[in-house]
Amino acid sequence: MQPILISGARVYAEEGVLEGGYVLVRDGRIAVASAERPEGLPKEVKEIAGSSLNVLPGFIDSHIHGADGADVMDATEAALDSMARFLPAEGTTSFLATTITQSHESIGNALENVAEYQNKSGQAEVLGVHLEGPFVEKKRAGAQPEAYITEPDAALFRKWQRMAGGLIKVITMAPEHDADGAFIRELTESGVVVSAGHTDTGFAGVEEAAAHGVSQVTHLCNAMPGIHHRDVGVVGAAFLLDSLKAELIADGIHVEKEMLRLIWRNIGPERLILITDSMRAKGLPSGDYELGGQPVRVTEDRAELADGTLAGSILKMNEGARRMLGFDGVTMEDIVAMASANPARQLGVDDRKGGIREGKDADLILVDDDLNVRLTLCRGEVAFVDEQVD
């Protein structure tokens, strides 16, 4: 693996911003992150000029169904490979393969496929699984196929976790279907992040669920009640309960720009997690596609079921980050927090992901001030390079 030196860039390191800084990558890890040019460089080092550019830790998409024609529910190595090859171009260096409500057999096949999948060099890394459904509320199904929605079942989850090789990291569920909190507590105690989503509960229900261990809200504002002056609901709970992280699809469609600003002002960078929730049509032309066995019509900016229900997105991570960066007060450091550091901490991989620090995986992106991706390294290997990079 050839050593790489990114030189003269603005480096958003964990200890602070390094103006005109240097990052040396060796054996897949960050060897040096410094304001000074490292001494004793290897003779074979490849130097990449970063003048006028920024080095950020790679983005972590913890809620993504598909891209480039592939979907996690395809349950094939080729599908995961397609996603892992495609995502570095938008700055994503690792992700959770996200399932959808489907038959037990289909979900099991997808889980076994992730368990057997071998991450490959020069591609985004599959960190595990986000199990979205099937334990959700039918009233708030969204694009989750209602025919397969079922009640929480601890024995079934244990079976699925075994099939996944222990790789289910996050589950989206409707907490009102676990009245005594036993299911939530079992999953939380096993290390799984329980996220409230596709739910019809109110503020009191979320507060109780948080006491049982729910620590996250799935795609905030979507597939849940809106804020009301007599019950601020799940959205209000995300505003008020500091124990909750909140996923956010910042495409301006799932959440309008005014609401994005309101969310930013009330939650801030410490608890927001940017996601795409993208489906297989991301990166492909408009047309007819599929999600969870349902026909989806994709236009220039959105994906919808026949009745107009949003069916995931075609958002890219750098696009969502760019939209957030356009709001007053949002800094590049905030983008690093929301797209890299927060998901890494939430998934328990912050010892090796989500930041620029010596010893961490060399998951790095070189971007301009508008978050256009010029270069992506996945574990020290060039996974994407723009023609403008020397």
WOJO-V797408 format. One record per residue. RES is the residue in three letters. D_FIRST is the distance of its C-alpha to the first C-alpha in whole Angstrom. Layout:
RES,D_FIRST
RES,D_FIRST
This chain:
MET,0
GLN,4
PRO,6
ILE,9
LEU,13
ILE,15
SER,19
GLY,22
ALA,22
ARG,25
VAL,22
TYR,24
ALA,23
GLU,25
GLU,27
GLY,28
VAL,27
LEU,26
GLU,27
GLY,25
GLY,22
TYR,19
VAL,16
LEU,13
VAL,10
ARG,8
ASP,6
GLY,7
ARG,11
ILE,13
ALA,13
VAL,16
ALA,19
SER,21
ALA,24
GLU,24
ARG,21
PRO,19
GLU,20
GLY,18
LEU,15
PRO,12
LYS,13
GLU,10
VAL,10
LYS,11
GLU,14
ILE,16
ALA,19
GLY,21
SER,24
SER,27
LEU,24
ASN,23
VAL,20
LEU,21
PRO,20
GLY,19
PHE,22
ILE,23
ASP,26
SER,28
HIS,30
ILE,29
HIS,31
GLY,29
ALA,28
ASP,28
GLY,30
ALA,29
ASP,30
VAL,30
MET,33
ASP,32
ALA,31
THR,28
GLU,24
ALA,25
ALA,26
LEU,24
ASP,21
SER,23
MET,23
ALA,19
ARG,19
PHE,21
LEU,21
PRO,18
ALA,21
GLU,23
GLY,21
THR,21
THR,18
SER,20
PHE,23
LEU,26
ALA,27
THR,31
THR,34
ILE,37
THR,41
GLN,41
SER,43
HIS,42
GLU,40
SER,38
ILE,37
GLY,36
ASN,34
ALA,32
LEU,31
GLU,31
ASN,28
VAL,26
ALA,26
GLU,25
TYR,22
GLN,19
ASN,16
LYS,13
SER,10
GLY,11
GLN,14
ALA,17
GLU,17
VAL,21
LEU,22
GLY,25
VAL,29
HIS,31
LEU,34
GLU,37
GLY,40
PRO,42
PHE,44
VAL,45
GLU,48
LYS,50
LYS,52
ARG,48
ALA,46
GLY,45
ALA,43
GLN,43
PRO,45
GLU,48
ALA,49
TYR,46
ILE,47
THR,48
GLU,49
PRO,46
ASP,46
ALA,44
ALA,44
LEU,43
PHE,40
ARG,39
LYS,39
TRP,36
GLN,34
ARG,34
MET,33
ALA,30
GLY,29
GLY,30
LEU,28
ILE,31
LYS,30
VAL,33
ILE,36
THR,38
MET,42
ALA,45
PRO,47
GLU,50
HIS,50
ASP,49
ALA,52
ASP,52
GLY,48
ALA,48
PHE,45
ILE,43
ARG,44
GLU,42
LEU,39
THR,39
GLU,39
SER,36
GLY,34
VAL,34
VAL,35
VAL,38
SER,38
ALA,42
GLY,42
HIS,44
THR,47
ASP,51
THR,51
GLY,52
PHE,52
ALA,53
GLY,51
VAL,48
GLU,49
GLU,50
ALA,47
ALA,45
ALA,47
HIS,46
GLY,42
VAL,41
SER,39
GLN,38
VAL,40
THR,38
HIS,38
LEU,41
CYS,44
ASN,43
ALA,45
MET,47
PRO,50
GLY,50
ILE,52
HIS,56
HIS,58
ARG,59
ASP,56
VAL,53
GLY,51
VAL,47
VAL,46
GLY,49
ALA,47
ALA,44
PHE,45
LEU,47
LEU,45
ASP,43
SER,41
LEU,40
LYS,37
ALA,37
GLU,35
LEU,36
ILE,36
ALA,36
ASP,37
GLY,40
ILE,42
HIS,41
VAL,42
GLU,44
LYS,43
GLU,46
MET,45
LEU,42
ARG,43
LEU,45
ILE,43
TRP,41
ARG,44
ASN,45
ILE,41
GLY,39
PRO,35
GLU,35
ARG,36
LEU,35
ILE,32
LEU,31
ILE,31
THR,31
ASP,33
SER,32
MET,33
ARG,32
ALA,33
LYS,31
GLY,30
LEU,32
PRO,36
SER,39
GLY,41
ASP,41
TYR,39
GLU,39
LEU,38
GLY,39
GLY,42
GLN,43
PRO,44
VAL,42
ARG,43
VAL,40
THR,41
GLU,39
ASP,39
ARG,40
ALA,40
GLU,43
LEU,45
ALA,48
ASP,50
GLY,48
THR,46
LEU,43
ALA,40
GLY,37
SER,36
ILE,33
LEU,32
LYS,29
MET,27
ASN,27
GLU,31
GLY,32
ALA,31
ARG,32
ARG,35
MET,35
LEU,34
GLY,37
PHE,40
ASP,41
GLY,40
VAL,36
THR,34
MET,30
GLU,30
ASP,32
ILE,30
VAL,27
ALA,29
MET,30
ALA,27
SER,24
ALA,26
ASN,29
PRO,28
ALA,25
ARG,28
GLN,30
LEU,28
GLY,27
VAL,23
ASP,24
ASP,22
ARG,19
LYS,19
GLY,22
GLY,21
ILE,19
ARG,19
GLU,17
GLY,16
LYS,16
ASP,14
ALA,12
ASP,14
LEU,16
ILE,18
LEU,19
VAL,23
ASP,26
ASP,29
ASP,30
LEU,27
ASN,26
VAL,22
ARG,21
LEU,17
THR,15
LEU,12
CYS,12
ARG,10
GLY,8
GLU,7
VAL,10
ALA,13
PHE,16
VAL,17
ASP,20
GLU,22
GLN,23
VAL,20
ASP,19
